[in-house]
Amino acid sequence: MAELPHVVVVGGGPGGLAAAARLSARGTAAVRVTLFCTGGRASFLAGAIDVAARGAQPRSFGTEILLPGVEVRPQAVLAAHADGVALADGSVRADAVIAAPGLALRGAARLPSWPRAVWAWDPGGAAAWHEGGVGDAGGVGDAGDVGAAGDVGDAADVGRGATLVAVCGLPYRCPPAPFSLANLLAGGSGQASVTVATPEPTPLAAVGADAPAHLIHAAAESGVELETGFIVDLDASQDGLLRSQDGRELRYRRAFLIPPHERAACLAHLEGPGPLVSVGTHGRVQESMLYVIGDAAATGLPRAAGIARGAGVLAADDVLERLGVCAREEAQPLAASCYVFHRDGRASRIRTRYPPGGPQVEVDPPSLELAREREAELAAFLRGARGVAVAGG
Ligand SMILES: Cc1cc2nc3c(=O)[nH]c(=O)nc-3n(C[C@H](O)[C@H](O)[C@H](O)COP(=O)(O)OP(=O)(O)OC[C@H]3O[C@@H](n4cnc5c(N)ncnc54)[C@H](O)[C@@H]3O)c2cc1C
């Protein structure tokens, strides 16, 4: 009996899970599907906000991956190619590879180690916000602490920006999320002042429509100050003081710093702008059987879970058609829902959809109902990763 075509999926985020689930569901008994994911676990990255601002446990946002009809291998891929993947202990051949490794966060060894700052943008890293150092998430230490650092100015200077959330490079995962985190931190006890700094001249300008105004209004309502066009100059900054390339200064008692995002190492050999890989239709790389989807792909769309999921489905359908397994189904426009928390714990939602006619953006006003829907998204993600429901709803 001829061997079944083999499709390898790299990554257990929304993109990889959706691709693997789709391949398995539509290619039943006609393709063999293997999913490689570091550690064999899926992580709901948005949980970084809940961990930092609400003290949630990082483990609540992860689960073992168990997809029916998919062989899950808890291994890191060293390099993804059109004909297979390289591993530390050899290689695995494939007829097509769908790579969704997301973006890597610059590692601690290449970031300044500042006692007042936490570098994180995932649930595991965000737990450091509650560990040791200067105060905790609910109390930012006293102003005297900053004076004690000596060269960052007097305690009296430290009013504005006592707690800082700063985006330290573009692109980054989920454009509205830093604002969401800042709003919640502003609602926490003892947060006298919270500033969010972003390199974008206007937050969410790329999403457009009502999204920028919504985010700016939500920040103002939560008492969060915005510092826009703030391109961080790490070399000129120090513990307690973040400087921008144009010479602005933000003093902080505590900072949640979102590290620069980098290319996933397994895609290092591919072409593309900065951390992103250049892709064609359905994520194909140079018309080969290698597909790069989700946060790792240079598509011009936001780095959001819904976009990664939809791209996973499109790539899987394209692979199945090219392998002669089944014709593609009618493509659904890519769409994403990004939740924005407000100071009082309600959530609003920015919904984006990208049909051929041009982007559609809708903003749902804050409500407790939306906060519950965000909880339901987490539950659906975890169930999907365990194969209880197909990821992609
Ligand atoms: C704080 C925060 C809030 C967010 N809020 C929202 C929101 O409200 N709505 C929304 O739509 N999106 C949100 N996002 C964005 C969303 O989480 C990402 O866009 C989405 O996870 C990207 O999916 P992905 O599959 O491309 O990559 P990822 O989710 O990053 O998954 C990549 C997977 O690949 C694995 N991997 C990496 N390298 C390798 C390798 N070499 N070999 C094997 N496995 C590898 C990783 O372990 C991981 O499992 C948020 C993100 C953050 C950080």
The ligand as an SDF file (V2000), in Angstrom:
LIG
                    3D

 53 58  0  0  0  0  0  0  0  0999 V2000
   -0.9690   39.6850   26.0150 C   0  0  0  0  0  0  0  0  0  0  0  0
   -1.5650   39.2300   24.7160 C   0  0  0  0  0  0  0  0  0  0  0  0
   -2.9220   39.4260   24.4760 C   0  0  0  0  0  0  0  0  0  0  0  0
   -3.4950   38.9890   23.2970 C   0  0  0  0  0  0  0  0  0  0  0  0
   -4.8370   39.1840   23.1000 N   0  0  0  0  0  0  0  0  0  0  0  0
   -5.3880   38.7620   21.9480 C   0  0  0  0  0  0  0  0  0  0  0  0
   -6.7970   38.9540   21.7090 C   0  0  0  0  0  0  0  0  0  0  0  0
   -7.5460   39.5040   22.5400 O   0  0  0  0  0  0  0  0  0  0  0  0
   -7.2970   38.5240   20.5330 N   0  0  0  0  0  0  0  0  0  0  0  0
   -6.5010   37.9230   19.5870 C   0  0  0  0  0  0  0  0  0  0  0  0
   -7.0150   37.5370   18.5250 O   0  0  0  0  0  0  0  0  0  0  0  0
   -5.1790   37.7430   19.7750 N   0  0  0  0  0  0  0  0  0  0  0  0
   -4.6080   38.1560   20.9290 C   0  0  0  0  0  0  0  0  0  0  0  0
   -3.2590   37.9890   21.1190 N   0  0  0  0  0  0  0  0  0  0  0  0
   -2.4120   37.5450   19.9980 C   0  0  0  0  0  0  0  0  0  0  0  0
   -2.4180   36.0520   19.8020 C   0  0  0  0  0  0  0  0  0  0  0  0
   -2.1090   35.4000   21.0150 O   0  0  0  0  0  0  0  0  0  0  0  0
   -1.3840   35.7000   18.7270 C   0  0  0  0  0  0  0  0  0  0  0  0
   -1.6210   36.4840   17.5890 O   0  0  0  0  0  0  0  0  0  0  0  0
   -1.5090   34.2410   18.3690 C   0  0  0  0  0  0  0  0  0  0  0  0
   -1.2170   33.4300   19.4850 O   0  0  0  0  0  0  0  0  0  0  0  0
   -0.5580   33.8770   17.2250 C   0  0  0  0  0  0  0  0  0  0  0  0
   -0.7350   32.5310   16.9260 O   0  0  0  0  0  0  0  0  0  0  0  0
    0.4010   31.6910   16.2010 P   0  0  0  0  0  0  0  0  0  0  0  0
   -0.1660   30.3290   16.0550 O   0  0  0  0  0  0  0  0  0  0  0  0
    0.8890   32.3950   15.0070 O   0  0  0  0  0  0  0  0  0  0  0  0
    1.6490   31.6760   17.2120 O   0  0  0  0  0  0  0  0  0  0  0  0
    1.7830   31.3970   18.7730 P   0  0  0  0  0  0  0  0  0  0  0  0
    0.5090   31.4830   19.4850 O   0  0  0  0  0  0  0  0  0  0  0  0
    2.9150   32.2360   19.2210 O   0  0  0  0  0  0  0  0  0  0  0  0
    2.1930   29.8600   18.8400 O   0  0  0  0  0  0  0  0  0  0  0  0
    3.4590   29.4290   18.3790 C   0  0  0  0  0  0  0  0  0  0  0  0
    3.6650   28.0060   18.8520 C   0  0  0  0  0  0  0  0  0  0  0  0
    4.8100   27.4590   18.2160 O   0  0  0  0  0  0  0  0  0  0  0  0
    5.6530   26.8490   19.1690 C   0  0  0  0  0  0  0  0  0  0  0  0
    6.9910   26.9060   18.6090 N   0  0  0  0  0  0  0  0  0  0  0  0
    7.7700   28.0040   18.4340 C   0  0  0  0  0  0  0  0  0  0  0  0
    8.9140   27.6530   17.8360 N   0  0  0  0  0  0  0  0  0  0  0  0
    8.8590   26.3180   17.6410 C   0  0  0  0  0  0  0  0  0  0  0  0
    9.7670   25.3800   17.0850 C   0  0  0  0  0  0  0  0  0  0  0  0
   10.9590   25.7670   16.5980 N   0  0  0  0  0  0  0  0  0  0  0  0
    9.4120   24.0960   17.0370 N   0  0  0  0  0  0  0  0  0  0  0  0
    8.1990   23.6860   17.5260 C   0  0  0  0  0  0  0  0  0  0  0  0
    7.3040   24.5340   18.0860 N   0  0  0  0  0  0  0  0  0  0  0  0
    7.6510   25.8420   18.1190 C   0  0  0  0  0  0  0  0  0  0  0  0
    5.4420   27.6460   20.4260 C   0  0  0  0  0  0  0  0  0  0  0  0
    5.8120   26.9030   21.5520 O   0  0  0  0  0  0  0  0  0  0  0  0
    3.9300   27.8960   20.3500 C   0  0  0  0  0  0  0  0  0  0  0  0
    3.2340   26.7610   20.8130 O   0  0  0  0  0  0  0  0  0  0  0  0
   -2.6760   38.3550   22.3220 C   0  0  0  0  0  0  0  0  0  0  0  0
   -1.3160   38.1420   22.5650 C   0  0  0  0  0  0  0  0  0  0  0  0
   -0.7610   38.5590   23.7570 C   0  0  0  0  0  0  0  0  0  0  0  0
    0.7090   38.3130   24.0160 C   0  0  0  0  0  0  0  0  0  0  0  0
  1  2  1  0
  2  3  1  0
  2 52  2  0
  3  4  2  0
  4  5  1  0
  4 50  1  0
  5  6  2  0
  6  7  1  0
  6 13  1  0
  7  8  2  0
  7  9  1  0
  9 10  1  0
 10 11  2  0
 10 12  1  0
 12 13  2  0
 13 14  1  0
 14 15  1  0
 14 50  1  0
 15 16  1  0
 16 17  1  0
 16 18  1  0
 18 19  1  0
 18 20  1  0
 20 21  1  0
 20 22  1  0
 22 23  1  0
 23 24  1  0
 24 25  2  0
 24 26  1  0
 24 27  1  0
 27 28  1  0
 28 29  2  0
 28 30  1  0
 28 31  1  0
 31 32  1  0
 32 33  1  0
 33 34  1  0
 33 48  1  0
 34 35  1  0
 35 36  1  0
 35 46  1  0
 36 37  1  0
 36 45  1  0
 37 38  2  0
 38 39  1  0
 39 40  1  0
 39 45  2  0
 40 41  1  0
 40 42  2  0
 42 43  1  0
 43 44  2  0
 44 45  1  0
 46 47  1  0
 46 48  1  0
 48 49  1  0
 50 51  2  0
 51 52  1  0
 52 53  1  0
M  END
$$$$
